[in-house]
Amino acid sequence: MSLNEQLSRRRFLRQSFAFSALAGLGALPLLADSKRAGSSVGGSRLLMIGDWGYENFEAQTRVAKAMQGYVAAQGFKAEALFMLGDNWYGPLPEGVKDKRWQTQFEEMYPKSAFDCPAYAIPGNHDYQRMPESKVAAELEYAKTGRTRWTMPSHWYSFTFPVKKPLVTVIALDSNMPSAEGKWDRGTDFTLKPEQAADQLAWLKTELEKPRTTPFTIAMGHHPIFSNGPHGDHKVLIRDWEPLLKEHKVHMYLAGHDHDMQHLEFEGHPTSFVLSGGGGADLYNLKIQSDQRGPMAQRVYGFSDLEVTAEMLTLRHLDEQGRLIHAFTKKPDGAVAIIT
C-alpha cells in the first residue's frame, strides 16, 4: 500500500502543525547575507533551480543575479548546479545551435560564478515538439564538450562532491505516460511505457546497490507530493514513493509547480523538496503550509544544498537572495527545522 493510501488527512495535519511549531522556535534572520543564516561549516555546496527557461526571462534574470550575489556574499564556490526541469519553455528552433543556450544558460549562469557541472533533468515543457523534440536537443548539447551542461541520458546517477563523495544522486525522468499508458499527445509527449518500465527497473537496481555515501538523493522534475496546483502525482506515488521509503532516500528534489516547498510526512524517511521558482510565472498554492508543511510559498527563488559527512542543510532563498526556509537532515533521517 502506498503512502497516499496509508496516511489519513488527520495525520497529515498533525505532522504539518508539529513542523510549523518547530519552525517558529528560534528562527534565523531572513537576510541570506547574514553570517548566521548562511554560515558554512566547510561543507560542499550546490545551488538548484527549476522551471527557469521561460520565454520572458525577466524573473529568470532576477533569480540568476540573486544566485550570483548569494555565492559572492557567502564566499563559497558552488560545486554543482541542479537544473530541475522545464529548462526550455517555447521554441528552441535551432536545437543545439539555438541562441537561447547562450543567453539563458551560459551567460545567465556564467562560468565566472558557477565553474561547475550543471546536472540537468527534463521537464514536461522539454517534452514538446516545436517542431523537434527539445529534450533531444538537450541530450545532444551535453555531448558537444564545450559546456557545463550535464545530461548524459534521460536518467543517470552520479556522486557529489566529485572528490570524497558524500551524496549519491539519482537523476530521473519523471515524464510518465498516463496510468492508462497514453504517451503521445501531438506536440506534447512523455516517455513511452516501455521506457518508463526500463527506468523503474534501473531505479530499483540503483537503490539496491551497497551504499558508498552517507546520503542518497533522488531528483525528478515532477513532485511526488505537492501543495501546488498540480497536486500529488498518482503514478509516481504508485511506482517511486514506495522505493524511496524502502531504501530510506534522504531527499526527493523536484520542480514543476512554480513555488518553493518542503514537505514532511509522519514515519517517512524522505524529505520532499520543491524548488520551482526559477523564472516561470508563479502558481497559487492549493494547500497552505499550515495544512501540510512545514513550508510552501508562492515565490521566485532558488535553493542551496550544503553537504557534510554529518548533515545535509537545505536552504530556500527568494529572488533577492533572502533566506525564507531552511532545515537539516542527518544520515539517520533526523530532520531539524532551522527557520
C-alpha positions as CSV (number, residue, x, y, z in Angstrom):
1,M,0.0,0.0,0.0
2,S,1.4,3.4,-1.0
3,L,1.9,6.4,1.4
4,N,-1.1,8.2,-0.1
5,E,-3.3,5.3,0.9
6,Q,-1.8,4.8,4.3
7,L,-1.9,8.3,5.7
8,S,-5.1,10.0,6.7
9,R,-5.8,13.7,6.5
10,R,-5.6,13.9,10.3
11,R,-2.1,12.6,10.3
12,F,-1.1,15.0,7.6
13,L,-2.4,17.9,9.6
14,R,-0.8,16.7,12.9
15,Q,2.6,16.4,11.3
16,S,2.3,19.7,9.5
17,F,1.4,21.5,12.7
18,A,4.3,19.9,14.5
19,F,6.7,21.1,11.9
20,S,5.1,24.6,11.9
21,A,5.6,24.8,15.6
22,L,9.3,23.8,15.3
23,A,9.8,26.4,12.6
24,G,8.6,29.1,15.0
25,L,11.3,28.3,17.6
26,G,14.5,30.3,17.3
27,A,14.0,31.4,13.7
28,L,17.1,32.7,12.0
29,P,17.4,36.2,10.4
30,L,15.7,36.5,7.0
31,L,18.6,38.1,5.2
32,A,20.8,35.5,3.4
33,D,23.9,37.6,3.8
34,S,23.7,37.1,7.5
35,K,26.6,35.0,8.5
36,R,24.4,33.1,10.8
37,A,21.7,32.4,8.2
38,G,24.2,31.3,5.5
39,S,27.0,30.0,7.6
40,S,29.1,27.1,6.4
41,V,31.0,24.5,8.4
42,G,33.2,23.6,5.5
43,G,30.7,21.6,3.5
44,S,30.4,21.3,-0.2
45,R,27.7,23.5,-1.7
46,L,25.4,23.3,-4.8
47,L,22.5,25.5,-6.0
48,M,19.3,24.3,-7.6
49,I,16.6,25.8,-9.7
50,G,13.5,24.5,-11.5
51,D,11.2,25.9,-14.2
52,W,13.7,28.5,-15.3
53,G,13.9,28.7,-19.1
54,Y,10.9,30.9,-19.6
55,E,10.5,32.9,-22.9
56,N,10.0,36.1,-20.9
57,F,13.2,35.9,-18.8
58,E,12.8,38.9,-16.6
59,A,12.2,36.9,-13.5
60,Q,14.8,34.3,-14.5
61,T,17.3,37.2,-14.7
62,R,16.5,38.4,-11.2
63,V,16.8,34.9,-9.7
64,A,20.1,34.3,-11.6
65,K,21.6,37.6,-10.3
66,A,20.5,36.7,-6.8
67,M,22.3,33.4,-7.1
68,Q,25.5,35.1,-8.2
69,G,25.2,37.7,-5.4
70,Y,24.5,35.0,-2.8
71,V,27.6,32.9,-3.7
72,A,29.7,36.1,-3.7
73,A,28.3,37.3,-0.3
74,Q,28.7,33.9,1.3
75,G,32.2,33.4,-0.1
76,F,31.8,29.8,-1.2
77,K,32.3,28.0,-4.5
78,A,29.3,26.2,-5.9
79,E,30.4,22.7,-6.9
80,A,27.3,21.9,-8.9
81,L,24.1,23.3,-10.3
82,F,21.0,21.2,-10.3
83,M,18.6,22.1,-13.2
84,L,15.3,20.6,-12.2
85,G,13.5,20.6,-15.5
86,D,11.3,22.8,-17.7
87,N,14.6,24.0,-19.0
88,W,13.1,25.4,-22.1
89,Y,9.6,26.8,-22.5
90,G,8.5,27.7,-26.0
91,P,10.5,27.0,-29.2
92,L,14.2,26.1,-29.4
93,P,14.2,26.2,-33.2
94,E,17.9,25.8,-33.8
95,G,18.4,22.9,-31.4
96,V,21.9,22.7,-30.0
97,K,22.8,25.8,-32.0
98,D,19.9,28.0,-30.8
99,K,21.0,31.3,-29.3
100,R,18.9,30.7,-26.2
101,W,21.7,28.3,-25.0
102,Q,24.0,31.3,-24.7
103,T,21.5,34.0,-23.4
104,Q,19.5,31.9,-21.0
105,F,22.1,29.3,-19.8
106,E,25.8,30.0,-20.5
107,E,25.5,33.8,-19.8
108,M,22.6,33.7,-17.4
109,Y,24.6,31.4,-15.0
110,P,28.1,32.4,-16.1
111,K,31.1,30.2,-15.6
112,S,32.8,33.0,-13.8
113,A,30.3,32.5,-10.9
114,F,29.5,28.8,-11.4
115,D,32.5,26.9,-12.7
116,C,30.9,23.5,-12.1
117,P,28.8,20.9,-13.8
118,A,25.1,21.8,-14.3
119,Y,23.3,18.4,-13.8
120,A,20.0,18.6,-15.8
121,I,16.8,16.6,-16.0
122,P,13.9,17.0,-18.4
123,G,10.6,18.6,-17.6
124,N,7.3,18.4,-19.3
125,H,7.9,21.6,-21.3
126,D,11.2,20.0,-22.6
127,Y,9.0,17.1,-23.9
128,Q,7.5,19.3,-26.6
129,R,8.0,19.2,-30.3
130,M,8.5,22.8,-31.6
131,P,8.8,21.4,-34.2
132,E,11.6,19.0,-33.0
133,S,12.0,17.5,-29.5
134,K,13.7,19.9,-27.1
135,V,14.8,17.1,-24.8
136,A,16.7,15.5,-27.7
137,A,18.5,18.8,-28.2
138,E,19.3,19.0,-24.5
139,L,20.9,15.5,-24.7
140,E,22.8,16.5,-27.8
141,Y,24.0,19.8,-26.3
142,A,25.6,17.9,-23.4
143,K,27.7,15.9,-25.9
144,T,29.3,19.0,-27.5
145,G,32.1,19.0,-25.0
146,R,32.1,22.8,-24.7
147,T,29.6,23.3,-21.9
148,R,28.9,22.7,-18.2
149,W,25.5,21.3,-19.2
150,T,25.5,17.7,-18.0
151,M,22.7,15.4,-19.2
152,P,24.2,12.1,-20.4
153,S,20.9,10.3,-20.7
154,H,17.2,10.6,-19.7
155,W,18.1,9.1,-16.3
156,Y,21.5,8.7,-14.7
157,S,23.3,8.7,-11.4
158,F,26.4,10.5,-10.0
159,T,28.0,11.3,-6.7
160,F,28.6,14.7,-5.1
161,P,31.1,16.2,-4.5
162,V,33.4,14.9,-7.1
163,K,36.2,14.4,-4.6
164,K,35.4,12.4,-1.5
165,P,31.7,11.9,-2.4
166,L,29.1,12.2,0.3
167,V,25.9,12.0,-1.7
168,T,24.7,9.5,-4.3
169,V,22.3,11.4,-6.6
170,I,19.8,9.6,-8.8
171,A,18.6,11.8,-11.6
172,L,15.3,10.7,-13.0
173,D,13.0,11.4,-16.0
174,S,9.6,11.9,-14.4
175,N,7.6,12.5,-17.6
176,M,5.4,9.5,-17.1
177,P,2.8,8.1,-19.5
178,S,-0.7,8.2,-18.1
179,A,-1.9,5.4,-15.8
180,E,-3.7,4.1,-19.0
181,G,-0.4,4.1,-20.9
182,K,-1.0,7.1,-23.2
183,W,2.2,8.9,-24.0
184,D,1.8,10.8,-27.3
185,R,-0.4,13.9,-27.4
186,G,0.9,15.5,-30.6
187,T,3.1,18.5,-29.6
188,D,3.3,17.2,-26.0
189,F,4.6,13.7,-25.2
190,T,6.2,11.6,-22.4
191,L,8.3,8.6,-22.0
192,K,6.9,5.5,-23.7
193,P,5.5,2.9,-21.4
194,E,8.4,0.6,-22.1
195,Q,10.9,3.4,-21.3
196,A,9.1,4.1,-18.0
197,A,9.3,0.4,-17.2
198,D,13.1,0.3,-18.0
199,Q,13.7,3.3,-15.8
200,L,11.8,1.8,-12.9
201,A,13.8,-1.4,-13.2
202,W,17.0,0.7,-13.3
203,L,15.9,2.7,-10.3
204,K,15.3,-0.4,-8.2
205,T,18.8,-1.7,-9.2
206,E,20.4,1.6,-8.3
207,L,18.7,1.7,-4.9
208,E,19.7,-1.9,-4.1
209,K,23.4,-1.2,-4.7
210,P,25.5,-1.1,-1.5
211,R,25.7,2.5,-0.1
212,T,29.0,4.1,-0.7
213,T,27.9,7.6,0.6
214,P,26.2,8.6,3.9
215,F,23.3,10.3,1.9
216,T,21.1,9.4,-1.1
217,I,19.1,11.9,-3.0
218,A,16.7,11.4,-6.0
219,M,15.5,14.2,-8.2
220,G,12.8,14.4,-10.9
221,H,11.0,17.3,-12.4
222,H,7.6,16.3,-11.2
223,P,7.0,16.3,-7.4
224,I,5.6,13.2,-5.9
225,F,3.7,15.3,-3.4
226,S,2.9,19.0,-3.9
227,N,0.8,21.7,-2.3
228,G,0.7,23.5,-5.7
229,P,-2.0,23.2,-8.4
230,H,-0.5,20.1,-10.0
231,G,-1.0,18.3,-6.7
232,D,0.2,14.8,-5.8
233,H,1.4,12.6,-8.7
234,K,-0.6,9.3,-8.7
235,V,1.8,7.4,-11.0
236,L,4.9,8.4,-9.0
237,I,3.2,7.6,-5.7
238,R,2.5,4.2,-7.1
239,D,5.9,3.5,-8.7
240,W,8.6,5.6,-7.0
241,E,7.4,6.6,-3.5
242,P,7.5,3.0,-2.0
243,L,11.1,2.6,-3.3
244,L,12.2,5.9,-1.7
245,K,10.6,4.8,1.6
246,E,12.0,1.2,1.5
247,H,15.6,2.4,0.8
248,K,15.4,5.4,3.1
249,V,16.3,8.0,0.5
250,H,17.0,11.2,2.3
251,M,15.5,13.8,-0.1
252,Y,13.5,13.9,-3.3
253,L,14.0,17.2,-5.3
254,A,11.6,18.5,-7.8
255,G,10.1,21.5,-9.6
256,H,7.0,21.7,-11.9
257,D,4.9,23.7,-9.5
258,H,6.2,27.3,-9.7
259,D,6.8,27.9,-6.0
260,M,9.1,26.7,-3.2
261,Q,8.1,23.8,-0.8
262,H,9.3,21.5,1.8
263,L,7.0,18.6,2.9
264,E,7.5,16.1,5.6
265,F,5.2,13.1,6.4
266,E,5.0,11.1,9.6
267,G,7.0,8.0,9.5
268,H,8.5,8.7,6.1
269,P,12.3,8.8,5.7
270,T,12.3,11.1,2.7
271,S,12.1,14.9,2.8
272,F,10.2,16.2,-0.3
273,V,11.7,19.5,-1.6
274,L,10.3,21.6,-4.4
275,S,12.3,24.4,-6.0
276,G,10.2,25.7,-8.9
277,G,10.8,29.4,-8.7
278,G,13.5,29.8,-11.3
279,G,11.7,32.2,-13.6
280,A,8.4,31.0,-15.0
281,D,5.1,32.6,-13.9
282,L,4.2,31.7,-10.3
283,Y,1.3,29.5,-9.3
284,N,-1.2,29.8,-6.5
285,L,-0.9,27.1,-3.8
286,K,-3.9,24.7,-3.4
287,I,-2.8,23.6,0.1
288,Q,-1.2,26.1,2.5
289,S,1.8,25.2,4.7
290,D,-0.3,25.4,7.9
291,Q,-2.3,22.5,6.5
292,R,0.6,20.4,5.1
293,G,4.1,21.5,5.5
294,P,6.3,22.6,7.1
295,M,6.8,25.1,4.2
296,A,5.1,26.1,0.9
297,Q,5.4,29.6,-0.5
298,R,4.4,31.3,-3.8
299,V,7.7,33.0,-4.5
300,Y,10.5,33.2,-7.1
301,G,13.8,31.8,-5.9
302,F,16.5,29.1,-5.7
303,S,17.8,26.6,-3.3
304,D,21.2,25.9,-1.7
305,L,22.2,22.5,-0.5
306,E,25.2,22.2,1.8
307,V,26.7,18.7,2.4
308,T,29.0,17.4,5.1
309,A,29.5,13.9,6.3
310,E,27.3,14.6,9.3
311,M,24.5,16.6,7.8
312,L,22.6,18.0,4.8
313,T,21.4,21.6,5.1
314,L,18.8,22.8,2.6
315,R,18.1,26.5,2.3
316,H,15.3,28.1,0.2
317,L,16.2,31.7,-0.9
318,D,13.9,34.2,-2.7
319,E,14.7,36.3,-5.8
320,Q,16.6,38.8,-3.6
321,G,18.7,36.1,-2.0
322,R,16.9,36.3,1.3
323,L,16.6,33.1,3.4
324,I,12.9,32.1,3.6
325,H,13.3,28.5,4.9
326,A,16.0,26.1,6.0
327,F,16.3,22.6,7.5
328,T,18.9,20.0,8.2
329,K,18.9,16.2,7.8
330,K,21.2,13.7,9.3
331,P,22.2,10.3,7.8
332,D,19.8,8.6,10.2
333,G,17.0,10.7,8.8
334,A,16.5,13.1,11.6
335,V,15.1,16.5,10.5
336,A,15.5,19.8,12.2
337,I,13.8,23.0,11.0
338,I,16.2,26.0,11.2
339,T,13.8,28.6,10.0
